[in-house]
Amino acid sequence: IHMAWYYGSGSTRRLYYRYRTNAGTWSEITTLFEELVVGGAAYTPDIAIDQSDDVHVIFQYWDGANYLLKYTKKTSGVWGSVELVDTEPDRIEYPSLAIDSSNYPHITYNKEILNVDNIYYVKKTAGGWQAVEQVGTTIANATQEYPQIAMDSSNDIHVVWQSNMRGTNTTKLQIVYRKKTGATWGSEEQLTDVAFHQGYGVSLSISADGIIHVIWSGLGWGTNTTFYSIQHRQSSTAGTWSTQDNLVDESVHNYLATSLWARYPSSNILPAGYKYLYVRNLVDLWFGIGSFVYIIDPITRVTSIIHRYDRFTGQYTMELGLGDVTSDLGFPVWSGTAISLAQATAPATKADVEKVAEEAAKKPETGESIGESYIELYTKL
């Protein structure tokens, strides 16, 4: 796991990086960038890994006079210098990062020039940073923002974003998609045209079968039309788009849907389908508190069972966990540090659970009873 984030408190405002190994060990926190002026800040970082396991980070920075788009890379464990990619006095926001098969970065972001919003794209090659390209159509008084970029196995560029002043429902934000094949941008495709705002978290992924999946939050769908719900559309191999799927429909606001996908490492690419997470029950989009929810595609199976034994009441409860599996069937395998002396057969019975619970309630060194009120036993299928 690799993380980049911004933190500001008082006069301290910095961009940080940290990673977690497969063994579960967290690295020390590294400061990637520190504000240079009072009131400056490094916001909305995005991070990606290339096929050499080098780390790329982009972020926007306000220096008190201009908005700057910046980039840095960690090569063989060493962070390089911070590079300036683009600058604009009006506004640069919400950069999104993808890496091509030659390990070069590609970035989309929204930029305001003379009070006109649009989506822009820039890439780096062996010759350095190339000319900035405009992605969206110039529309007066339009809000175009929150772009997300992905690259397919042919290094073609896919971009989605939210925009109003389009289609029939011009006052509402809609979802827009565009693809660049080689050096040529295709036509813009408007994925929604409804009388309710769409966006506030639009994301895309590309499965190994070449299907493009776009996920976003929007109003007006399903039963709870006055609440933001999670929506999905996908392309076919012929390039046509499916009808909209209502993935999450609740009487609470659900925002910031994010696809769990990356081109590298290849293990992040699903053979088919999609995975995503979102923020549930977020009362205030900018300053509220919600809960992250992780949803995975329909091929998910039950992969774990937690048996909870309450030592005071003698009652048992069970919770099911979901995850990806290599087969539909499996035998329970007992695991967990608290059960080092316990044994159980498969399939497990209530007697097995009770036996393991009693053993787990003792310290392995002395056999002395542990004072917790309940014990959790984890069964992996």
KOLPA-515346 format. One line per 3 residues: number of its first residue (from 1); their letters; for each residue z, y, x of N, C-alpha, C. Coordinates in steps of 0.1 Angstrom, whole numbers. Each point is the difference from the previous one (the first is absolute). Layout:
// residues N
NUM) A) Z Y X Z Y X Z Y X ~ ... $
// end
This chain:
// residues 381
1) IHM) 0 -12 8 0 12 -8 0 12 9 ~ -9 10 -3 -1 12 7 2 12 -10 ~ 9 10 4 3 10 -9 -1 14 7 $
4) AWY) -6 10 -7 0 14 5 5 8 -12 ~ 9 10 3 6 8 -10 4 13 5 ~ 1 10 -9 4 13 3 14 2 -5 $
7) YGS) 9 7 8 13 4 -5 3 14 4 ~ 5 8 -9 4 13 3 14 3 -5 ~ 9 6 8 13 4 -4 4 12 8 $
10) GST) 2 11 -6 4 13 7 -12 4 9 ~ 3 1 13 -10 5 9 -7 -12 7 ~ 4 -13 -3 -6 -12 6 -10 -5 -10 $
13) RRL) -12 -1 5 -11 -5 -8 -9 -8 9 ~ -1 -13 -2 -7 -8 10 -8 -11 -8 ~ -10 -6 7 -7 -11 -4 4 -12 8 $
16) YYR) 4 -11 -7 6 -12 7 -9 -12 -2 ~ 3 -10 9 -7 -13 0 10 -11 3 ~ -1 -11 -6 8 -12 3 -7 -12 -5 $
19) YRT) 3 -12 7 -7 -12 -4 11 -11 -1 ~ -4 -11 -7 9 -12 -1 -8 -12 4 ~ 6 -8 9 -7 -12 5 0 -11 -10 $
22) NAG) -8 -10 2 0 -12 -9 14 -7 0 ~ 8 2 11 13 -6 1 10 8 -8 ~ -4 12 -5 10 8 -8 7 10 7 $
25) TWS) -4 3 13 7 10 8 -7 13 -1 ~ 7 11 -3 -5 13 -1 0 7 14 ~ -11 7 3 -1 8 12 9 12 -1 $
28) EIT) 1 7 12 6 13 0 -10 10 -8 ~ 6 11 -5 -8 10 -7 -7 9 11 ~ -13 2 -1 -7 8 9 -4 13 -7 $
31) TLF) 2 11 6 -5 13 -5 -14 3 4 ~ -9 0 -10 -14 2 3 -4 15 1 ~ 7 8 -8 -4 14 0 13 8 -5 $
34) EEL) 2 12 6 11 8 -4 -6 14 -3 ~ 5 7 -10 -5 13 -4 1 10 11 ~ -10 8 1 0 10 11 4 14 -5 $
37) VVG) 0 2 -13 3 13 -6 10 -1 -11 ~ 8 10 -3 9 0 -11 -8 -1 -13 ~ 3 -9 -9 -8 -1 -12 -11 -10 1 $
40) GAA) -4 -4 12 -10 -10 2 4 -14 -4 ~ -9 -9 -3 4 -13 -4 -12 -10 1 ~ 3 -12 3 -10 -11 1 1 -9 -12 $
43) YTP) -9 1 -9 1 -7 -13 -9 -12 -1 ~ 2 -8 -10 -9 -10 -5 -7 -8 10 ~ 7 -7 9 -6 -8 10 -7 -12 -6 $
46) DIA) -10 -5 6 -6 -13 -3 -1 -8 13 ~ 1 -14 -1 0 -8 11 -9 -12 -1 ~ -6 -5 10 -9 -11 0 0 -7 13 $
49) IDQ) -2 -13 0 -1 -9 12 -14 -4 2 ~ -5 0 13 -13 -5 3 1 -15 4 ~ -12 -6 3 0 -14 3 5 -3 14 $
52) SDD) 3 10 8 7 -2 13 15 3 -2 ~ 5 1 -12 14 2 -3 5 14 5 ~ -9 9 2 3 14 3 3 8 -13 $
55) VHV) 9 9 1 5 7 -12 -7 14 0 ~ -5 4 -12 -6 13 -2 8 7 -11 ~ 3 13 2 7 8 -9 -7 14 -2 $
58) IFQ) -1 4 -13 -5 13 -3 10 8 -8 ~ 0 13 0 9 8 -8 -5 14 -1 ~ 5 7 -10 -4 14 -2 12 9 6 $
61) YWD) -3 11 5 10 9 6 -3 14 -4 ~ 11 7 -4 -1 15 -3 7 7 12 ~ -7 9 7 6 6 11 4 15 -3 $
64) GAN) 1 3 -12 3 14 -4 -11 9 -3 ~ -12 -4 4 -12 8 -3 -12 -9 -5 ~ -1 -13 5 -11 -8 -3 5 -14 -4 $
67) YLL) -7 -8 -8 2 -14 -2 -9 -7 10 ~ 7 -10 7 -7 -8 10 0 -14 -3 ~ -11 -7 3 -1 -15 -1 1 -5 14 $
70) KYT) 10 -9 2 3 -5 14 0 -15 0 ~ -2 -6 12 -2 -14 2 7 -4 14 ~ 6 -12 0 4 -5 13 -1 -16 -1 $
73) KKT) 0 -6 12 -2 -14 0 9 -6 11 ~ 5 -12 -3 9 -8 9 -9 -11 6 ~ -3 0 13 -8 -10 6 8 -8 10 $
76) SGV) 1 -13 -2 8 -8 9 14 4 2 ~ 6 5 -11 14 4 0 2 14 4 ~ -10 8 4 2 14 4 -7 9 -10 $
79) WGS) 7 10 -4 -6 10 -9 -8 11 7 ~ -12 2 -4 -8 11 6 4 13 -5 ~ -8 10 4 3 14 -4 -4 2 -15 $
82) VEL) 6 10 -6 -4 4 -14 -13 8 0 ~ -10 -5 -7 -13 7 0 -2 8 -13 ~ -6 12 1 -4 8 -11 -13 -5 -6 $
85) VDT) 0 -3 -13 -13 -5 -6 -7 11 -8 ~ 8 7 -8 -6 11 -8 11 10 -3 ~ -4 12 -3 9 11 -3 -6 9 -11 $
88) EPD) 9 5 -9 -4 8 -11 12 9 -4 ~ -3 14 -2 11 8 -4 5 -1 -14 ~ -9 -5 -9 3 -1 -14 9 -13 -3 $
91) RIE) -6 -12 3 8 -12 -2 -7 -12 5 ~ 8 -9 6 -4 -14 3 11 -9 -5 ~ -3 -11 -8 10 -8 -5 -4 -15 -1 $
94) YPS) 10 -8 -1 -2 -14 -4 -11 -8 8 ~ 1 -1 13 -10 -7 8 2 -15 -2 ~ -11 -8 0 0 -14 -1 -8 -6 12 $
97) LAI) 5 -11 5 -6 -5 13 -5 -15 -2 ~ -11 -2 7 -6 -14 1 -5 -2 14 ~ -1 -12 4 -5 -3 14 -12 -9 -1 $
100) DSS) -10 3 8 -12 -9 0 0 -11 10 ~ -10 -8 1 0 -12 8 0 3 15 ~ -3 13 4 0 4 14 14 7 3 $
103) NYP) 9 0 -9 13 5 1 1 16 0 ~ -10 6 -6 0 14 -2 5 4 -14 ~ 7 12 0 5 4 -13 -10 8 -9 $
106) HIT) 2 -2 -13 -8 7 -10 11 6 -10 ~ -2 13 -3 10 7 -8 -6 7 -12 ~ 6 -1 -12 -3 9 -11 12 9 -3 $
109) YNK) -2 11 -6 10 9 -3 -5 11 -9 ~ 9 7 -8 -5 11 -8 3 13 7 ~ -9 9 -1 1 13 6 -5 11 -9 $
112) EIL) 7 11 0 -3 11 -8 -6 11 9 ~ -12 5 -4 -7 10 8 -4 11 -10 ~ 6 12 2 -2 11 -9 3 -3 -15 $
115) NVD) 11 -7 -2 5 -4 -13 -9 -10 -7 ~ -8 -8 8 -8 -11 -6 5 -13 6 ~ 5 -9 -8 4 -13 5 -11 -9 1 $
118) NIY) 1 -9 11 -10 -11 1 5 -11 9 ~ -7 -11 0 4 -11 9 -9 0 12 ~ 6 -3 12 -8 0 12 3 -13 8 $
121) YVK) -10 -2 9 1 -13 8 -4 4 15 ~ 7 -7 9 -3 2 14 3 -13 8 ~ -7 -2 10 2 -13 8 0 4 15 $
124) KTA) 5 -10 7 0 1 15 -9 -11 6 ~ -7 3 10 -9 -9 7 3 1 15 ~ -7 -7 8 1 1 15 -2 14 4 $
127) GGW) -8 8 -7 -2 13 3 10 10 -5 ~ 10 -5 -6 11 9 -5 -1 2 -15 ~ 6 10 -5 0 3 -15 -13 6 -4 $
130) QAV) -6 -6 -11 -13 4 -4 2 11 -11 ~ -12 6 -4 0 11 -10 7 -5 -13 ~ 7 9 -6 6 -3 -13 -10 0 -11 $
133) EQV) 1 -10 -9 -10 -1 -11 7 2 -14 ~ -7 7 -9 5 2 -13 -3 -13 -8 ~ 10 -5 -7 -2 -12 -8 -3 3 -15 $
136) GTT) 8 9 -6 -1 3 -14 -10 11 -3 ~ -5 1 -12 -9 11 -4 9 12 -1 ~ -6 11 4 7 13 -2 0 4 -14 $
139) IAN) 12 2 -6 2 3 -14 10 12 -1 ~ -5 11 -5 9 12 -1 12 -3 -9 ~ 12 4 5 12 -1 -7 5 -14 -2 $
142) ATQ) -6 -10 7 4 -14 -1 12 -2 10 ~ 9 -10 -5 10 -5 9 -5 -14 5 ~ -2 -2 13 -5 -12 5 10 -4 12 $
145) EYP) 7 -11 -2 11 -3 9 3 -15 0 ~ 10 -3 9 5 -14 2 -10 -10 3 ~ -9 2 10 -10 -10 3 6 -12 7 $
148) QIA) -6 -11 -1 3 -12 7 -13 -7 5 ~ 1 -5 12 -12 -5 7 3 -15 3 ~ -11 -7 0 0 -14 5 -14 -3 6 $
151) MDS) 0 -10 9 -12 -4 7 -3 -15 -3 ~ -12 -4 -3 -3 -14 -2 -4 -6 13 ~ -4 -13 -1 -3 -8 12 -13 5 7 $
154) SND) -8 8 -7 -12 6 6 2 14 5 ~ 13 4 0 3 14 5 -5 11 -10 ~ -3 -4 -12 -3 10 -10 13 7 -5 $
157) IHV) -2 12 -4 12 8 -4 1 1 -15 ~ 12 -2 -6 3 1 -14 11 10 -2 ~ -2 9 -9 10 11 -2 2 1 -16 $
160) VWQ) 13 1 -3 3 4 -14 10 12 0 ~ -1 8 -11 9 12 -1 1 4 -14 ~ 9 9 -3 1 6 -14 -6 14 0 $
163) SNM) -6 3 -12 -7 13 -1 -1 3 -15 ~ 1 13 -3 -3 5 -13 -14 7 0 ~ -3 7 -12 -13 7 -1 -12 -10 1 $
166) RGT) 2 -12 -5 -11 -10 0 -1 -6 -14 ~ -12 -5 -3 -3 -8 -12 3 8 -12 ~ 5 -7 -11 3 6 -13 13 7 0 $
169) NTT) 10 -6 6 14 5 -1 3 8 13 ~ -6 11 1 0 8 12 14 6 4 ~ 9 1 -9 13 6 3 10 -11 5 $
172) KLQ) -4 -12 0 9 -11 4 -5 -6 13 ~ 10 -4 8 -3 -7 13 -6 -14 -3 ~ -11 -3 7 -6 -13 -1 -2 -7 14 $
175) IVY) -3 -12 0 -2 -8 12 -15 -1 4 ~ -2 4 13 -14 0 5 -1 -9 12 ~ -11 -6 2 -3 -9 11 -13 3 7 $
178) RKK) -1 -1 13 -13 2 7 0 -9 12 ~ -12 -5 4 -2 -9 11 -10 6 10 ~ 3 -2 13 -9 3 10 -5 -12 7 $
181) TGA) -13 -3 -1 -6 -12 6 -8 5 13 ~ 5 -4 11 -6 5 13 2 15 1 ~ -11 8 0 2 14 1 -3 7 -13 $
184) TWG) -1 -7 -11 -4 6 -13 11 -2 -10 ~ 4 11 -6 9 0 -12 -7 -3 -12 ~ 5 -9 -8 -5 -3 -13 4 10 -11 $
187) SEE) -4 -3 -12 4 10 -11 15 -2 -3 ~ 6 11 -5 13 -1 -5 0 -8 -13 ~ 11 -8 -2 1 -8 -12 14 4 -6 $
190) QLT) -1 5 -12 12 3 -8 6 -12 -7 ~ 11 -5 4 6 -12 -5 7 2 -13 ~ 5 12 -3 6 3 -13 -6 13 -5 $
193) DVA) 1 1 -13 -4 13 -7 8 -1 -14 ~ 13 3 1 8 -1 -12 8 13 -2 ~ 6 1 -11 6 13 -4 15 0 5 $
196) FHQ) 3 -6 11 13 0 5 -1 0 16 ~ 10 6 6 0 0 15 0 -14 6 ~ -7 -2 11 0 -12 8 2 4 14 $
199) GYG) 7 -9 7 2 3 15 15 -1 3 ~ 5 10 8 13 -1 5 4 -13 6 ~ -9 -5 9 1 -13 6 -13 -7 -2 $
202) VSL) -10 2 8 -13 -8 -2 -2 -7 13 ~ -3 -13 0 -1 -8 12 -12 -10 -2 ~ -5 -5 11 -10 -10 0 2 -10 11 $
205) SIS) -6 -12 -3 0 -11 10 -13 -8 -2 ~ -4 -8 10 -12 -8 0 4 -14 3 ~ -2 -9 -9 4 -14 3 -12 -7 8 $
208) ADG) 3 -11 5 -9 -7 9 -13 -4 -6 ~ 0 -1 -14 -13 -3 -7 -8 13 -3 ~ 4 11 6 -8 13 -1 3 8 -13 $
211) IIH) 10 -4 -8 3 7 -12 9 12 3 ~ -3 12 -5 7 12 2 10 1 -12 ~ 13 2 3 10 2 -10 6 14 1 $
214) VIW) 0 7 -11 6 13 -1 12 0 -10 ~ 11 5 5 12 0 -8 6 14 0 ~ 4 4 -12 5 14 -2 10 0 -11 $
217) SGL) 7 12 -2 9 2 -11 -7 10 -9 ~ 2 -2 -13 -6 9 -10 6 0 -14 ~ -2 10 -7 4 1 -14 -10 -5 -10 $
220) GWG) 5 -3 -12 -10 -3 -11 -4 -14 -1 ~ 6 -9 7 -4 -14 0 10 -9 -7 ~ -4 -11 -6 9 -10 -6 8 5 -11 $
223) TNT) 13 -4 -1 9 3 -11 7 13 3 ~ 4 2 12 9 12 4 -9 11 5 ~ -8 6 -8 -10 9 4 5 13 6 $
226) TFY) 13 4 -3 5 12 6 7 -2 13 ~ 0 -12 5 6 -3 13 -11 -5 10 ~ 2 4 13 -10 -4 10 2 -15 2 $
229) SIQ) -11 -7 0 0 -15 1 -10 -3 12 ~ 0 -13 4 -8 -4 12 -13 -6 -5 ~ -11 5 5 -13 -4 -4 -8 -6 11 $
232) HRQ) -11 -8 -3 -8 -6 10 -14 -2 -5 ~ -10 3 9 -14 -4 -2 -5 -6 13 ~ -9 -9 -2 -6 -6 12 -15 -1 -1 $
235) SST) -7 0 12 -14 -1 0 -4 -15 -1 ~ -13 -2 -3 -5 -14 2 -8 0 13 ~ -4 -12 4 -9 -1 12 -13 7 -2 $
238) AGT) -4 3 -13 -12 7 -2 2 15 0 ~ 13 4 1 3 15 1 3 6 -13 ~ 1 -7 -11 4 5 -13 15 -1 -1 $
241) WST) 6 9 -9 14 1 -2 5 -7 -12 ~ 11 -7 1 6 -7 -12 6 10 -9 ~ 4 -4 -12 7 8 -9 14 2 6 $
244) QDN) 7 10 -5 14 3 6 10 -10 -5 ~ 9 -4 10 11 -9 -3 13 7 -1 ~ 8 -2 -10 13 6 -1 10 -9 6 $
247) LVD) 4 3 13 9 -9 7 15 1 -3 ~ 4 12 -2 14 3 -3 1 10 -11 ~ 6 -4 -11 1 9 -12 14 0 -5 $
250) ESV) 8 10 3 14 1 -3 3 14 -6 ~ 12 1 -6 4 13 -5 8 8 10 ~ -5 -1 13 5 9 11 -12 3 8 $
253) HNY) 1 11 8 -11 4 9 -1 -9 12 ~ -12 -4 4 -2 -8 12 -11 7 8 ~ 3 4 12 -9 8 8 -3 -7 14 $
256) LAT) -9 7 7 -2 -3 15 -3 -15 2 ~ -9 -5 -7 -5 -14 2 -7 -1 14 ~ 3 -9 8 -5 -2 13 -4 -14 2 $
259) SLW) -13 -2 4 -5 -14 4 6 -4 13 ~ 5 -13 0 5 -5 13 -12 -7 7 ~ -6 7 9 -13 -5 6 -3 8 12 $
262) ARY) -6 -6 10 -5 6 12 -11 -9 5 ~ -10 6 7 -11 -8 6 6 -8 12 ~ 9 6 7 6 -8 12 15 1 -2 $
265) PSS) 7 -11 4 -5 -13 3 -6 -7 -12 ~ -9 -9 2 -8 -6 -11 9 -8 -10 ~ 12 -3 4 9 -7 -9 4 9 -12 $
268) NIL) -2 13 1 2 9 -11 -11 0 -11 ~ -11 -7 3 -11 0 -9 1 -12 -9 ~ 1 2 -13 1 -11 -9 -13 -7 -2 $
271) PAG) -1 -13 -2 -13 -7 -3 -6 6 -13 ~ 9 3 -9 -4 6 -13 12 7 -6 ~ -3 9 -10 11 6 -7 6 12 8 $
274) YKY) 12 4 -3 6 12 5 15 -2 0 ~ 7 8 8 15 2 -1 3 15 0 ~ 10 4 -6 4 14 0 15 2 -3 $
277) LYV) 4 12 3 14 4 -4 -1 14 -6 ~ 10 3 -7 1 14 -7 14 4 -1 ~ 2 12 -4 14 6 -2 2 0 -15 $
280) RNL) 10 -7 -5 3 -2 -14 11 10 -4 ~ -2 5 -12 10 8 -7 4 13 8 ~ -11 6 5 2 13 8 0 11 -10 $
283) VDL) 12 6 -2 1 11 -10 -7 12 4 ~ 1 4 13 -7 12 6 -9 -5 11 ~ -13 3 -1 -10 -5 9 3 5 15 $
286) WFG) 5 12 1 2 5 13 14 -1 6 ~ 10 1 -9 14 0 5 8 -11 -6 ~ -5 -8 -9 8 -10 -7 3 -13 8 $
289) IGS) 7 -9 -6 4 -12 7 -6 -12 -9 ~ -7 -9 6 -5 -11 -7 3 -13 8 ~ -6 -11 -4 2 -13 6 -13 -5 4 $
292) FVY) -2 -5 13 -12 -6 4 -1 -14 -6 ~ -12 -3 -6 -3 -13 -6 -12 -6 7 ~ 1 -12 3 -10 -7 7 -6 -11 -9 $
295) IID) -13 2 -3 -7 -9 -9 -11 -7 7 ~ -2 -13 -2 -11 -7 7 -9 -7 -10 ~ -11 -5 5 -11 -4 -9 4 -13 -8 $
298) PIT) -9 -3 -10 4 -11 -8 1 -14 6 ~ -5 -2 13 1 -13 6 14 -3 6 ~ 9 9 -3 14 -1 5 6 -12 -6 $
301) RVT) 9 -7 8 8 -11 -5 15 3 3 ~ 9 -7 -7 14 0 3 2 -6 14 ~ 6 8 9 1 -5 14 15 -1 4 $
304) SII) 9 5 -8 14 -1 4 9 0 -12 ~ 12 -7 1 10 0 -10 13 4 6 ~ 7 9 -6 14 4 4 10 -6 -10 $
307) HRY) 8 -9 5 11 -6 -8 12 8 3 ~ 6 7 -10 12 8 3 12 -7 -7 ~ 10 -4 8 12 -7 -4 12 10 0 $
310) DRF) 5 3 -11 12 8 -1 13 -8 1 ~ 7 1 11 11 -8 3 12 2 -9 ~ 1 12 -7 11 3 -9 -2 -6 -13 $
313) TGQ) -13 1 -6 -2 -5 -13 -6 -14 0 ~ -5 -5 12 -7 -13 0 -13 0 -6 ~ -6 12 -2 -13 0 -7 -12 1 11 $
316) YTM) -11 -6 -4 -12 1 8 -11 8 -7 ~ -7 8 8 -12 7 -5 -11 -2 9 ~ -12 2 -4 -12 -2 8 -10 11 -1 $
319) ELG) -6 5 11 -10 10 0 -13 -6 7 ~ -11 4 -6 -13 -5 6 -6 11 8 ~ -6 -3 12 -8 9 8 -14 -4 0 $
322) LGD) -9 11 1 -14 -2 0 -6 3 13 ~ -11 -7 4 -7 3 12 -12 -8 2 ~ -8 2 11 -12 -8 2 4 -14 6 $
325) VTS) -8 -10 -4 2 -13 4 -13 -7 5 ~ 1 -10 8 -12 -7 4 -4 -11 -9 ~ 9 -5 -9 -2 -10 -10 8 3 -12 $
328) DLG) -3 -7 -11 7 2 -12 14 -7 -1 ~ 1 -10 9 12 -9 -1 8 1 13 ~ 13 -3 -1 8 0 12 14 -5 -3 $
331) FPV) 6 -6 10 14 -4 -2 10 10 5 ~ 11 1 -6 10 10 4 5 -3 14 ~ 2 11 8 6 -2 14 11 10 0 $
334) WSG) 12 -5 3 12 8 0 0 8 13 ~ 3 13 -1 1 8 12 10 11 -1 ~ 3 7 11 10 11 -1 11 -2 10 $
337) TAI) 5 10 6 10 -1 11 14 -5 -5 ~ 2 2 -13 13 -4 -5 1 -14 -4 ~ -10 -8 2 -1 -14 -5 -2 -9 12 $
340) SLA) 5 3 12 -3 -7 12 6 -15 -1 ~ 10 -2 -7 6 -13 -1 -4 -8 -12 ~ -8 6 -9 -4 -6 -13 -13 -8 1 $
343) QAT) -1 -10 -8 -12 -8 -1 -3 -1 -15 ~ -13 -1 -3 -3 -2 -14 -13 -8 0 ~ -2 -8 -11 -13 -7 -2 -9 8 -8 $
346) APA) -13 -5 0 -10 7 -9 -6 -11 -9 ~ -2 4 -13 4 12 -6 15 1 -2 ~ 5 13 0 14 2 -1 6 -2 -14 $
349) TKA) 12 -5 0 7 -1 -13 12 9 -1 ~ 6 1 -11 12 9 -1 11 -5 9 ~ 1 -13 2 10 -6 10 -3 5 14 $
352) DVE) -13 0 4 -4 5 13 4 15 2 ~ -3 8 -11 4 14 1 15 2 2 ~ 8 -8 -8 15 1 1 4 -4 14 $
355) KVA) -5 -11 5 3 -5 13 -2 11 11 ~ -12 5 0 -4 10 9 9 13 -1 ~ 3 4 -13 8 11 -2 14 -1 6 $
358) EEA) 6 -12 -2 13 -3 6 0 1 15 ~ -11 -6 6 -1 1 15 -2 14 5 ~ -9 7 -8 -3 14 5 12 9 -2 $
361) AKK) 10 -4 -8 12 8 -2 10 -1 11 ~ -4 -8 11 9 -2 11 -6 6 13 ~ 9 5 8 -5 4 13 -4 -12 9 $
364) PET) -11 -1 6 -5 -12 7 10 -3 12 ~ 6 10 6 9 -3 11 13 -6 -3 ~ 6 4 -11 14 -4 -4 1 -8 -13 $
367) GES) -10 1 -8 1 -6 -13 8 8 -10 ~ 4 13 4 8 8 -8 -8 6 -11 ~ 6 1 -12 -8 5 -12 -3 15 2 $
370) IGE) -12 4 -4 -5 14 1 4 6 -13 ~ 3 13 0 6 7 -11 -10 6 -10 ~ -13 -1 3 -9 7 -9 1 -6 -15 $
373) SYI) -3 8 -9 1 -4 -14 -12 -9 -4 ~ -11 1 6 -11 -9 -3 -8 -3 12 ~ -9 -10 -1 -8 -5 11 -14 -1 -4 $
376) ELY) -10 4 8 -14 -1 -4 -6 -10 9 ~ -7 -9 -6 -7 -11 8 -15 2 -3 ~ -8 1 11 -14 3 0 -8 -13 1 $
379) TKL) -9 -2 -9 -8 -12 0 -15 5 1 ~ -6 -4 11 -14 3 2 -9 -12 -4 ~ -10 3 -8 -9 -10 -5 -12 -2 9 $
// end
